[in-house]
Amino acid sequence: MKKSNVLFCGILSIILMLVLAGCGPKGGTITLANESTATLTDAKISLGGNKGETLYPGQWIRASIDKNIAGANVKFSAGISINPPNSEKFEMNINGKSAGGIWALGIWTSELIGVRNGDSIIVTIRDK
């Protein structure tokens, strides 16, 4: 009888651990903050389905998702179509660390950003 109680408690604890592991936070938010002196046009966060917005200095946009995702990104144009800006003009940070990304046709696209377990990611654009 004692072996069956130990087995029952073992199975019950495994089920409880699986239930608690599945109840944690999912997804998160990405915020794009314009702390530069330039106006960012066509700013988009791939999570939220938001249309391209114009961000004046000091403005920000936010998008959230309710599931974990590994491939979100941020895009914007600096509003200069004749001489597109290069990486020497702006400093891009993701949660305070230097961010990778590419300039193509005057549009900056960030590296892929993973959002999981309730993360709050802040992408900051600053002048150098």
MITORTOR-540285 format. One line per field, with one value per atom (N, C-alpha, C): atom name; residue in one letter; chain; x, y, z. Coordinates in steps of 0.001 Angstrom, whole numbers, always signed. Example, Ala and Ser with C-alpha at 12.3 -4.5 7.8 and 13.67 -1.06 7.14 Angstrom:
% residues 2
name (N,CA,C,N,CA,C)
resn (A,A,A,S,S,S)
chain (A,A,A,A,A,A)
px (+13190,+12300,+13200,+12850,+13670,+12900)
py (-5690,-4500,-3300,-2250,-1060,+30)
pz (+7800,+7800,+7800,+7080,+7140,+7870)
END
This chain:
% residues 128
name (N,CA,C,N,CA,C,N,CA,C,N,CA,C,N,CA,C,N,CA,C,N,CA,C,N,CA,C,N,CA,C,N,CA,C,N,CA,C,N,CA,C,N,CA,C,N,CA,C,N,CA,C,N,CA,C,N,CA,C,N,CA,C,N,CA,C,N,CA,C,N,CA,C,N,CA,C,N,CA,C,N,CA,C,N,CA,C,N,CA,C,N,CA,C,N,CA,C,N,CA,C,N,CA,C,N,CA,C,N,CA,C,N,CA,C,N,CA,C,N,CA,C,N,CA,C,N,CA,C,N,CA,C,N,CA,C,N,CA,C,N,CA,C,N,CA,C,N,CA,C,N,CA,C,N,CA,C,N,CA,C,N,CA,C,N,CA,C,N,CA,C,N,CA,C,N,CA,C,N,CA,C,N,CA,C,N,CA,C,N,CA,C,N,CA,C,N,CA,C,N,CA,C,N,CA,C,N,CA,C,N,CA,C,N,CA,C,N,CA,C,N,CA,C,N,CA,C,N,CA,C,N,CA,C,N,CA,C,N,CA,C,N,CA,C,N,CA,C,N,CA,C,N,CA,C,N,CA,C,N,CA,C,N,CA,C,N,CA,C,N,CA,C,N,CA,C,N,CA,C,N,CA,C,N,CA,C,N,CA,C,N,CA,C,N,CA,C,N,CA,C,N,CA,C,N,CA,C,N,CA,C,N,CA,C,N,CA,C,N,CA,C,N,CA,C,N,CA,C,N,CA,C,N,CA,C,N,CA,C,N,CA,C,N,CA,C,N,CA,C,N,CA,C,N,CA,C,N,CA,C,N,CA,C,N,CA,C,N,CA,C,N,CA,C,N,CA,C,N,CA,C,N,CA,C,N,CA,C,N,CA,C,N,CA,C,N,CA,C,N,CA,C,N,CA,C,N,CA,C,N,CA,C,N,CA,C,N,CA,C,N,CA,C,N,CA,C,N,CA,C,N,CA,C,N,CA,C,N,CA,C,N,CA,C,N,CA,C)
resn (M,M,M,K,K,K,K,K,K,S,S,S,N,N,N,V,V,V,L,L,L,F,F,F,C,C,C,G,G,G,I,I,I,L,L,L,S,S,S,I,I,I,I,I,I,L,L,L,M,M,M,L,L,L,V,V,V,L,L,L,A,A,A,G,G,G,C,C,C,G,G,G,P,P,P,K,K,K,G,G,G,G,G,G,T,T,T,I,I,I,T,T,T,L,L,L,A,A,A,N,N,N,E,E,E,S,S,S,T,T,T,A,A,A,T,T,T,L,L,L,T,T,T,D,D,D,A,A,A,K,K,K,I,I,I,S,S,S,L,L,L,G,G,G,G,G,G,N,N,N,K,K,K,G,G,G,E,E,E,T,T,T,L,L,L,Y,Y,Y,P,P,P,G,G,G,Q,Q,Q,W,W,W,I,I,I,R,R,R,A,A,A,S,S,S,I,I,I,D,D,D,K,K,K,N,N,N,I,I,I,A,A,A,G,G,G,A,A,A,N,N,N,V,V,V,K,K,K,F,F,F,S,S,S,A,A,A,G,G,G,I,I,I,S,S,S,I,I,I,N,N,N,P,P,P,P,P,P,N,N,N,S,S,S,E,E,E,K,K,K,F,F,F,E,E,E,M,M,M,N,N,N,I,I,I,N,N,N,G,G,G,K,K,K,S,S,S,A,A,A,G,G,G,G,G,G,I,I,I,W,W,W,A,A,A,L,L,L,G,G,G,I,I,I,W,W,W,T,T,T,S,S,S,E,E,E,L,L,L,I,I,I,G,G,G,V,V,V,R,R,R,N,N,N,G,G,G,D,D,D,S,S,S,I,I,I,I,I,I,V,V,V,T,T,T,I,I,I,R,R,R,D,D,D,K,K,K)
chain (A,A,A,A,A,A,A,A,A,A,A,A,A,A,A,A,A,A,A,A,A,A,A,A,A,A,A,A,A,A,A,A,A,A,A,A,A,A,A,A,A,A,A,A,A,A,A,A,A,A,A,A,A,A,A,A,A,A,A,A,A,A,A,A,A,A,A,A,A,A,A,A,A,A,A,A,A,A,A,A,A,A,A,A,A,A,A,A,A,A,A,A,A,A,A,A,A,A,A,A,A,A,A,A,A,A,A,A,A,A,A,A,A,A,A,A,A,A,A,A,A,A,A,A,A,A,A,A,A,A,A,A,A,A,A,A,A,A,A,A,A,A,A,A,A,A,A,A,A,A,A,A,A,A,A,A,A,A,A,A,A,A,A,A,A,A,A,A,A,A,A,A,A,A,A,A,A,A,A,A,A,A,A,A,A,A,A,A,A,A,A,A,A,A,A,A,A,A,A,A,A,A,A,A,A,A,A,A,A,A,A,A,A,A,A,A,A,A,A,A,A,A,A,A,A,A,A,A,A,A,A,A,A,A,A,A,A,A,A,A,A,A,A,A,A,A,A,A,A,A,A,A,A,A,A,A,A,A,A,A,A,A,A,A,A,A,A,A,A,A,A,A,A,A,A,A,A,A,A,A,A,A,A,A,A,A,A,A,A,A,A,A,A,A,A,A,A,A,A,A,A,A,A,A,A,A,A,A,A,A,A,A,A,A,A,A,A,A,A,A,A,A,A,A,A,A,A,A,A,A,A,A,A,A,A,A,A,A,A,A,A,A,A,A,A,A,A,A,A,A,A,A,A,A,A,A,A,A,A,A,A,A,A,A,A,A,A,A,A,A,A,A,A,A,A,A,A,A,A,A,A,A,A,A)
px (+815,+0,+866,+1975,+2832,+3424,+3781,+4328,+3305,+2046,+1022,+810,+923,+791,+1942,+3156,+4313,+4167,+3739,+3537,+2446,+1345,+251,+715,+1450,+1956,+2955,+3776,+4730,+4025,+3024,+2262,+1514,+924,+195,+1129,+2325,+3263,+3753,+3948,+4335,+3226,+1988,+860,+769,+962,+922,+2028,+3232,+4340,+4046,+3465,+3128,+2064,+1084,+38,+628,+1465,+2059,+3013,+3740,+4649,+3884,+2688,+1889,+1115,+1093,+310,+1135,+2392,+3247,+2865,+3454,+3156,+3649,+2931,+3291,+3374,+4137,+4207,+4920,+4480,+5093,+4829,+5641,+5462,+6791,+6684,+7824,+7431,+8313,+8096,+9196,+8823,+9779,+9732,+10833,+10894,+11854,+11393,+12213,+12806,+14058,+14750,+15769,+15615,+16510,+15879,+16605,+16067,+15383,+15441,+14828,+13401,+12607,+11262,+11341,+10823,+10814,+9472,+9502,+8263,+8110,+6887,+6559,+7120,+7016,+7501,+6511,+7033,+6188,+6857,+6024,+6463,+5715,+6441,+5803,+4794,+4750,+3808,+2382,+2212,+903,+15,+505,-302,-606,+198,-48,+435,-259,+170,+1361,+2042,+3199,+2805,+3482,+3175,+4354,+4072,+5118,+5421,+6701,+7124,+8000,+7497,+8269,+9189,+10209,+11105,+10318,+10638,+9974,+8756,+8285,+7109,+7520,+6543,+6797,+5532,+5718,+4589,+4875,+3817,+3952,+3038,+3517,+2711,+2887,+1837,+1928,+1364,+1755,+1301,+1083,+126,-197,+388,+1337,+2015,+3506,+4308,+5758,+6096,+7032,+7438,+8937,+9596,+11052,+11474,+10566,+10985,+10276,+10139,+9553,+10653,+10256,+11239,+10580,+11440,+11015,+11568,+10753,+11190,+10829,+11645,+11295,+12136,+11662,+12403,+12683,+13839,+14185,+13631,+12810,+12169,+13064,+14214,+15137,+15224,+14597,+14542,+15701,+16262,+17341,+18660,+19027,+20248,+19863,+19618,+19190,+20244,+19829,+20785,+21531,+22673,+23420,+23571,+24220,+24312,+25176,+25940,+26735,+25874,+24680,+23841,+23007,+22558,+21678,+22337,+21902,+22305,+21039,+21001,+19835,+20168,+19301,+19500,+18264,+18494,+17409,+17677,+16809,+16971,+18355,+18823,+20069,+21327,+21210,+22368,+22308,+23457,+23521,+22796,+21986,+21154,+21713,+21623,+21985,+20783,+21049,+19988,+20602,+19769,+20291,+19528,+20236,+19617,+19456,+18272,+18026,+16984,+17334,+16440,+15892,+16741,+16341,+15487,+15306,+14496,+15406,+15340,+16107,+15228,+15745,+15058,+15922,+15342,+16110,+16378,+17294,+17510,+16251,+16152,+14988,+15007,+13849,+13702,+12782,+13228,+12395,+11586,+10304,+9417,+8774,+9070,+8535,+8465,+7605,+7476,+7198,+6401,+6016,+7077,+8060,+9130,+8568,+9270,+8972,+10245,+10252,+11425,+11271,+12328,+12305,+13397,+12991,+13919,+14004,+15204,+15394,+16259,+15812,+16572,+17083,+18415,+19032,+19995,+20277,+21340,+22673,+23683,+25041,+25706)
py (-1190,+0,+1264,+1249,+2417,+2748,+1744,+1982,+2662,+2305,+2921,+4391,+4719,+6121,+6961,+6410,+7134,+7331,+6301,+6400,+7415,+7367,+8316,+9753,+9993,+11343,+11795,+10876,+11217,+11642,+10894,+11224,+12542,+12730,+13962,+15172,+15049,+16178,+16487,+15477,+15711,+16448,+16054,+16720,+18169,+18399,+19762,+20616,+20079,+20830,+21178,+20244,+20517,+21601,+21579,+22605,+23967,+24048,+25326,+25847,+24967,+25395,+25976,+25492,+25985,+27253,+27670,+28837,+30109,+30073,+31256,+32295,+33476,+34529,+34162,+34612,+34371,+35706,+35738,+36937,+38081,+39292,+40484,+41692,+42735,+43977,+44451,+45156,+45853,+47316,+48197,+49632,+50232,+51080,+51824,+53276,+53774,+55138,+55972,+57144,+58060,+59105,+58916,+59885,+60675,+60668,+61429,+62779,+63594,+64887,+64791,+63616,+63412,+62905,+63129,+62579,+61235,+60200,+58867,+58654,+58290,+58049,+56561,+56154,+54768,+53801,+54178,+53335,+52196,+50971,+49785,+48797,+48095,+46964,+45764,+44714,+43605,+42834,+43014,+42284,+42778,+44085,+44641,+44888,+44706,+44997,+46482,+47319,+48755,+49254,+50242,+50825,+51726,+52110,+52980,+54294,+54654,+55886,+56841,+58113,+59129,+59390,+59256,+59495,+60747,+61771,+62983,+62768,+63595,+63424,+63351,+62326,+62128,+61230,+60842,+59986,+58517,+57635,+56204,+55465,+54237,+53342,+52012,+51267,+49986,+48962,+47724,+46613,+45448,+44693,+43553,+42310,+41175,+39888,+38964,+38055,+37184,+35778,+35598,+34307,+34551,+33582,+33710,+33715,+34575,+34677,+34968,+34407,+34567,+35513,+35956,+36711,+38023,+38862,+40186,+41154,+42252,+43288,+44656,+45680,+47076,+47690,+48519,+49208,+50676,+51527,+52940,+53565,+54699,+55532,+56843,+57434,+58688,+59896,+59692,+60798,+61515,+60974,+61585,+60651,+61022,+60103,+60285,+61483,+61707,+61149,+61499,+60990,+60136,+58859,+58044,+58036,+58092,+58127,+56808,+56864,+55640,+55395,+54309,+53927,+54880,+55776,+56730,+57870,+58087,+59189,+58805,+57561,+57119,+56013,+55925,+54844,+54084,+52793,+51981,+51047,+51026,+50175,+49328,+48091,+47220,+46903,+47387,+47253,+47694,+48808,+49407,+48876,+47835,+47274,+47650,+47842,+48225,+47194,+47680,+46804,+46684,+45504,+45289,+45525,+45740,+45969,+46396,+46632,+47029,+48241,+49069,+50150,+49649,+49738,+49391,+50352,+51083,+52049,+53064,+53504,+54508,+53992,+52673,+52090,+51241,+51475,+50662,+49530,+48310,+47131,+46513,+46300,+45752,+44267,+43777,+42339,+41695,+40383,+39699,+39787,+40037,+40219,+39127,+38413,+37390,+37997,+37682,+38163,+36938,+36725,+35545,+35793,+35034,+35032,+36421,+37216,+38527,+39602,+39403,+40381,+41736,+42782,+44135,+44663,+44712,+45107,+46568,+47362,+48768,+48997,+49416,+49771,+51296,+51822,+53262,+53757,+54839,+55473,+56808,+57012,+58254,+58790,+60095,+60692,+60298,+60200,+59944,+61225)
pz (+0,+0,+0,+668,+738,-629,-1416,-2759,-3653,-3528,-4373,-3992,-2714,-2296,-2833,-2785,-3304,-4810,-5510,-6959,-7291,-6547,-6766,-6524,-5444,-5149,-6200,-6702,-7757,-9039,-9437,-10651,-10466,-9284,-9010,-9034,-8491,-8508,-9921,-10756,-12152,-12902,-12690,-13341,-12873,-11565,-11037,-11633,-11765,-12367,-13826,-14580,-15979,-16096,-15216,-15241,-14911,-13887,-13516,-14583,-15261,-16324,-17503,-17765,-18881,-18571,-17317,-16915,-16810,-17184,-17092,-18123,-18012,-18976,-20377,-21371,-22765,-23482,-24556,-25380,-24708,-24985,-24423,-25295,-25109,-25862,-26444,-27550,-28144,-28273,-27810,-27895,-28757,-29712,-30533,-30081,-29518,-28994,-29831,-30267,-31043,-30105,-29713,-28866,-29682,-31000,-31878,-32200,-32949,-33372,-34731,-35361,-36674,-36528,-37552,-37611,-38321,-37680,-38277,-38950,-40221,-40943,-41207,-41463,-41778,-40726,-39444,-38350,-38121,-38087,-37926,-36980,-36220,-35419,-35971,-36342,-37053,-36211,-34915,-34073,-34179,-34103,-33849,-35036,-36231,-37386,-37518,-36849,-36962,-38317,-38835,-40102,-39828,-40866,-40694,-40056,-39001,-38278,-38344,-38169,-38100,-36638,-36286,-34907,-34859,-34224,-34023,-32821,-32657,-31506,-30194,-29405,-28118,-28161,-29337,-29438,-29497,-29258,-29291,-29713,-30167,-30447,-29766,-29484,-28798,-29456,-29527,-30018,-29058,-28862,-27965,-28634,-28092,-28602,-27412,-27540,-26416,-26554,-27466,-27577,-27786,-27447,-27622,-29108,-29500,-30901,-30947,-31948,-32040,-33156,-33998,-35170,-35407,-34402,-34603,-35034,-35682,-36021,-36057,-36169,-36201,-37476,-38158,-39378,-39280,-39885,-40006,-41099,-41592,-42526,-41808,-42099,-41422,-42161,-43161,-43851,-44837,-45145,-46093,-47285,-48375,-49508,-50488,-50578,-51544,-51022,-49805,-49182,-47980,-48177,-47042,-45946,-44697,-43599,-43486,-42862,-42652,-41157,-40819,-39422,-38607,-39266,-38502,-37939,-38442,-37984,-36756,-36698,-35621,-34802,-33566,-32679,-32315,-32604,-32306,-31151,-30137,-28974,-28733,-28330,-27903,-26444,-25571,-24117,-23665,-24204,-23779,-24444,-25264,-25951,-27423,-28024,-29432,-30292,-31221,-32041,-33444,-33961,-35354,-36243,-37491,-38452,-39764,-40755,-42063,-42584,-43355,-44107,-45533,-46070,-47467,-48012,-49044,-49678,-48674,-47743,-46775,-45631,-45520,-44454,-43572,-42263,-41333,-40836,-40889,-40387,-39304,-38136,-37016,-37221,-36404,-36338,-35762,-35864,-35309,-33788,-33224,-31790,-31264,-30263,-29631,-28492,-28457,-27403,-26763,-25480,-24806,-23303,-22667,-21203,-20618,-21311,-20796,-20948,-21833,-22040,-22452,-22062,-22516,-23168,-24503,-25279,-25688,-25491,-25897,-26931,-28135,-29192,-29218,-28982,-28865,-30015,-30675,-31750,-31221,-31274,-30783,-31823,-31719,-32530,-31926,-32802,-32300,-31918)
END
